[in-house]
Amino acid sequence: MPELRKGASPLWGGRFSEAPTGDLARFGASLEVDRRLWAQDIAGSKAHATMLAAKGIISAEDAKAICAGLDAVAEEISSGEFAFDSAVDEDIHMAIERRLTELIGPAGGRLHTARSRNDQVALDSRLFAKEAAAGLARELRSLMVTLLERAKAERDVVLPGYTHLQPAQPVLLAHHLLAYFWMFSRDVTRVRAAERAADANPLGAAALAGTTYPIDRQMTADALDLSRVIPNSLDAVSDRDFMLDLIYAASVVMAHLSRLCEELVLWSSAEFGFVTMDDAHSTGSSIMPQKKNPDFAELVRGKTGRVYGDLVSLLTTLKGIPLAYDKDLQEDKEPLFDAVDTATSSLAVVRGMVATMEVHADRMAHAAGEGLMAATDLADYLVGKGLPFREAHRVVGALVARCVARGKALDDLTLEELREFSELFEADVLSWVEIRNVVARRRSEGGTSPEALERQFELAESLL
C-alpha cells in the first residue's frame, strides 16, 4: 500500500496518495456552512448506530460506546469547546466522526457501516428543514394573533380602501388588518406542506444504490420521528424538493410581509399620517434632526429580494444535476439557511411593528370622508329605485364630474343639487353618503360592515 502523504484524507486515503490542501481544500470544504447541522448529524448517527446493533451488524458494546461518544461530542459543541477547523475537516460529518474516534477509538470507525455521507447529509437537511418549518409556522401564528388582537382593538376605525393606490371605498381598519391575517394563514398551510415534504427518511440509501447489510430503515425513521421511508435510494440521496418547498413558502411569506411593510411605510409618511411607528422600530438621520424613518419596514421589504434569490439559486443549482449525488448539492444549504433565517427574523420584526404602532383614527376617518368614496352607494341607491345599474353608473359619474369641477365632496351636495341629475333622489339619500353608513351597508359575507366583521373575528379565532 502506498504511504499516505501529508494532507491526504483518512476517509479515502486508500485510493489517494494526497488530498487538496490550502486554498483548494478551503474551496471544497463546507464545514463553515454545514456545521449548523451538528445536532441533526448526531441524532441521525445515534439512531443509525442503535439500528446497526439491533440488526447484529455491530456489537451492542460498540453502539453504546458510539452513542456515549456522540453525546460527549454534542456537549463539546454546545459548550463551545469543540474546535472546528475546515483545514482538517471537510464537513460536519467528518468533524464529528473524527472527534468521536479520538474519544472512543476503533469503535468510532464502525459508525459509518451501511451509510454514506450522501444519505447522511440528506437526513441532516431533512431534519433541519422539518424543525425550521415548524418554527416558521409558530412565528406566523404569533403574527396572526397580533393582527387579530390589533384588529379587535381598532374595530371602529374607518379608513380609505384603495385600488390602484387611489381612494376607492371606505373600509374598517380591522377589516384591512384581517386581510393580512388570512394571507398569513395560507402561508402556514404552505409551510406545513413543506414540513410534511421533509418528513421522510433517506438513511439507508447509502451512496445511491442501498446497502448489502440487513438494515432496518423503518427503525431509524421511527427513532428520528420521521413518518415514512423514501422508497427509492437514488431519489433519497438526490432529492432536494423539500428544500425548494420550504424556500418557496418562505418567499411567499416575505411577499406578504413586504406588502404589509409597504403600507406601513406609506401610512407613516407625513402625506398619509395614518400611523406613527414606535421609536424602537424606527431610526433617525445623521444630518436631519427631525427625521423618523421606518427603516425596519423598509429592511423587510428589501430582504424579500434576497429570499427570492435563495429560491432561484437552489432551482438553478438543481436544474442540471444528473442522478444521483453531485458535489453541486453542497451549495443547497446556504440558500435554505438564509431563507429560513430571514423569514423568521422578518416575521418577528413585523409582529413588533404591528403591535406597537400608534393608529391615528381621526386622520384615517378624515381621509375616508374627503373624497368621493360614496359614489358606488349613490348608484346602488338609484338601482334600488328601479334604474338599471349601467344608467345609474352614468348618472353618478356625471354627478362626480360636477363635484370635481366645483371642488366639492358628495356629502357637501344638497338634495336639490342631487335631483338635478335624477329625480329618483329623495330626502333619505343624504344618509347614504355618510361614510359610516357606507361601511355599515356592506353586510355580505366577507364584507367590511361591523356585522360582517364580527363573523370574520369568529372564523379567525376558530382557525387559531
N, C-alpha and C positions, 0 to 999 in steps of 0.2 A: 504494500500500500504506500502511495507517495506521501511524503511528510506534509502535514498541514502547515502552510505558510502563515506568517503573522497577518492577521486581518481576515483570514478565511473564516466563514461562518461555521460554527459547530453543527448547525442544523443540516447543512448539505456539504459538509467538508469531505465526505467520501467521494463525491463527484468532482469537486472543485479543489484546486490547489491554492487558490486565493480568491478573495471576495472584494467587492468595491470598497474603497476607503475614501476618507476625506470628503470633498465636495460631492463626489459621486454617491457615496454612502448616504450622505445627508439628503441628496436629491431623491433617493429611493426610499428613504425612511418615512414612516407615517406616525411614529411614536408621539410626536408633539401634538398630533390631532387625536389619534385614537386612544391615547392614554385615558381619555374621558370615559372609556368603556370598561375600566378596570373592574368595577363591581359586577357588571354583567358577565365579564370574562370569567371571573372567579366563581360566580354562581353556576355558569354553564359547565365549568371544569369539575366542580364538586358533584353536580348531577351526573356527569359523564363517568367520573371515577366510581361513584356508587353503583351505577349500572354495570360497569365492567366487572366489578366484584360480584355483583348479584348473578351475573351470567358466567362466572368462573373464568373470565378472561384474564383478570389479575387477582391476586390474593386479597382477602379481606384486610390483612395487615397492611398491605401496600395502600389500599384505598383509604384506610383510617389515617395512615401517615400523610397521604396526599391531602386529604381534607383538612387535617390539622395544620399542615404546612401552608395551605391556601388561606386558612384563617389568619395565620401569622403574617402572611404577605399582605392581606387586607388591612390588618392592624397597622402595619408599617406605612401603607399608602395613605390610609385615613388620618394617621397622625402626622404625616409629612416627613417621616423618616426615610421613606423609600427614595433611592437615588435614581431618578430617570436620566438616561443618557442615550441619545439616539446614535452616538458613535459606537455604542456597544450593542444596543438592541434596536432592531428594525421597527418593531411594533409592540403594542401592549402584550400580545400573546407571548412573544419571545421574552419580553422583560419579566413577565410573571413566571413563566416556566424556568427561566434561568435562575431566578431567585429561589423558586421552590426547590430546585435541585441542589442549590447551595445549602439550603436549610435541612433537607431530608435525605440527600444522597441519591443513589441509583433509583430508588422508587419514584422519584420525580420524573425520570425518563420514561416511565411506563404510562404516564398520564395520556400521552399522545397516541396511544394504541387505538386503532379503529377511528381515528379522527384526523382531519386536515385543517390547516388554517382557513381553508375555503369555507367549510361548513361552520367552523368556529366563529369567524367574523360575521357570517350571515346570521348566526344565532345571536351574537352580541348586539348587532344592529337591530334585529327584531325586538329583542328585549328592551333596548333603549327606546325604539320608536313606540312600542306599546306603552311604556311608562310616560313618555313625553306626550303622547296623545291624551292620556288620562289627565295629565297636568294641564294641558291646554283646555280641555273640557271643563275642568274646575275653574280656571280663570275666566272662561266665557260665561259660566254660570254666575260667577261673582259679579261680572259686569251687568248681566241681565238683571240680577237682584237690585243692583244700584239704579239701573234705568227705571225699573218698576217702582222702586221707592221714591225716586225723584218725580216720576210721573204722577204718583198719588199726591205728593206734596204740592204739585203745581197744577192740579186738576182743573182749576178755574181760570187759568191764564190763557188768553187768546192771542194769537199772533198770525201774521200773514202766512198762508201757504203759497208756495211758488211753483210755477213751471217756467222753464227757460230763464230762471232767476228773475222772473217778472211776477209781481203780485197777482195771484190768481183767485183764491178763495180763502176765507179765514178758517183756521183750524185751532183746536186746543193744543197747547204745548205738550200736554200729556200724550195726546194722540201722535204728535210728531216724535216724541221720545220712544214711544212704543213701536214705531216703525223700525227703529234700530233694534229693539228687543227681539222682534221677530226675525230680523236679519241674522242676529247672533244665534238665535235658536236653530236656524238652518245650518250655521257653522258648526254647532255642536253635533248635528247629525253627520256632517261630513267628517269631522274629527273622529267621532266614534266609529265610523266606517273604516277610517284609516287604522284605528286601533285594532279592529277585527281583522283587517288585512295583515297586520304584523303578527297576529296571534297564531303562529304556526311554527312547528319545529323542523328546522333543516338539519339538525345534528344527526349524524349517522350517514349522511350523503357522502362524507369523506371528501376526497378531492373533486370527484364528479360522477363516479360510477358505483358508489356504495362501497361496501367492505366485505371481506371474506369472513370476518369474525361474526359470531352469533349474537349480535347486539339486540337490544330491545328499545326501539326508538320511542315507543309509546311510554315507556318507563321514564325516559328523560323528559318527554313532553309533560307528563304528569308532575314530575318533580319541579319543573320550571313554570307550572301553571299555564301551559300552552294548550290551546283547545284541540289542536289537531296536528297530525304529522304530514309534511309535504310529500306527496306520493311519488314524485319523480326526482331522482338525485341530481340530474342536470339542472332542472329548474330550481331545485333547492339552493344550489350554490350560486346561481346566476341571477335570480330574481331580485330586483330592487323596486318592483312596482309599489310595494308598501311604503317605500320612502317617497316616491312620487306622489302617492295618495296623501301622505301627511304634509308634504311641502305644498301641494296644491291646496289642501284645506287651509293651511296657514296663509297662503296667498289670498284666498277669498276673505279670510278674517281681516287681513291687512287692507284689502279693498274697502271693506265695510268701515273699519276704523278710520281710514283715510277720508271717506265721505263725511263721517261724523266730525272729524277734526277740521275739515274744510269749512263746515258750517260754524264750528266754534271760532275759527279764525275770522270769518265774516261777521258773525254775531258780536264778537268782541271789538270790532272796529268802531271808530267814532261815528261813522256813517250809519251803521245799524244801531249800535248801542243796546243790543238786546241782553247781553250778559257781560259780567266782569269776571275775568279769570282770577282765581285765588293767587296770591303772591307766590306761594310755593310752586305753582305751576306756570310761572311767568319769569321773564328776565327783563333786564333794563338795557340801557345803551351806555357805551363807554364815553359818548360825547354829548348825547341829548338827555338831560336830566329828567325830562318829562315822560320818557318812553316807558311803556309797559307792553312787552311783546309776548304773544302766545307761542313762544319758542317750542314748547313741548308738543303742542298740537302740530306745529309745522314739522317737527322732527319725525313724528309718527307718519305724517303724510310723506315725508322724504324717504323714510325707511321702507315704505311699501315697495319702492322700486328695487331695493336690494333683495327682498324676498322673492319678487318676480324673477330676479336674476338667478336666485338659487334654483328655482324650478327649471328655468331654461338651461342652466348649467348642467343639471343632472340629466335632463332629457337629451342634451347634446352628447354627454358622455356615454349614454346608453345606446344611442341610435345605431352605432356601427359595430357593436361588440358581438363577435360570434360566440356560440356556446363553447365552453361553459364559463370558467373563471378567466378573467384577463386582468392585468395589472391596472388597467384603466379604472377598475372598480375601487381602487384605493382612493379615488377622487370623489367618492359618493358621500363621505361623511361630513366634510366641511359644509356643503350646502344644507344638509339635513340639520346639523347643529345650529348653523346660523339662522335658518328659517324658524326653528323652534324657539331659540333664544330671543330673536327679535319679536316674534309674535307674542310670546309670553310676557316680555317686559312691556311691550306696547299696550297690551290689554290692561296691565296693572296701572300704567300711566293714565290711560284714558278713563279708567274707572275713578281714579283720584280726581281728575278734572271734572267729570260729571258730578261727582259727589259734592264738590266744594265750590262750583261756580255760583256766582250771585246772579239771579234772574231779575231783570228789570221789567216787571209785569206792565207797568204804566207805559213804558216805551213800546213794548210789543203791542199793547192794546191800541195805542195811538197810531202805530203803523198799520194795524189791521183796519182801522176805521178811516184812514185818509185816502183813499183811492176809490176804485170803482168795483170793489170785490163783491158787491151785492147784485151785479148785473145779471148773473145767471138766475138768481131768485126772482128778479123782476120778469124775466122771460117765463119762468115757471108759473108766476102769478097769472100772466096772460094766458098761458096754456090752460090753467085752471078755470079761466073764464070762457074757454072754448076756442081760443085762437090756435091754429096749428103751430107747432114749435118753430118751424123754419120762419114763419111770418113773425112770430114773437121775437125770434132772434134778430130779425131785420129791424123791427121797431125799437128794441132796446139798443141795438147798435147805433141807430140814428140818435137816440137819446144820449148815449155815451159820447158821441161826437159833439153834441151840443155842450155837454159838461166840460169836455176837454177844451173846447173853444172859449168857454167863459170862465175856466178855472174853478169849476165847482165840483163838489162830490155829490154822489147820488142822494145822500141824506140831506143835502142842502136844498133840494128841489121841493117846491110846493106842489100840492095836489093839482093846482091849475096848470103848472108847467108840465107835469106828467101827462095830463089829459090832452095837452097839445099833440101828443104823439099817439095816444089811444084813448078813446072814450071808455074803454073797459076798466081803466084805473079808477078805483073808488077809494074812499077815505081809509079803509083798512090797509091800503098798500104802504102807507107810511111806516107801519111797524115792520113790514117785510124787509126794509133796508137797514134796520138796526142790526149791528154786527152780531150781537149775542143771539138774536133770533135767527140770523142766517146760520150760525153754528148749530143751534138747537134743532133746526128742522132736518138736519142730516142724520136721521134715525135709522137708516138702513144698516144692515149687519156690516160691521167694519167701518161704519161712518164715524164722524167726529163729534156727534152730539154727546152731551153728558150721559144721556141714557145708553147710547151705544158704547160709550167708553166704559161704563160700569160692567157691561158684559165682557168687554175686552180684558178688563182687570181680572175678572173671574177666570177667563181662559188662561191668562198669563200665570196666575197663581197656581192653577191646576197643572200647568206644564212644568213649573219649577218643582 
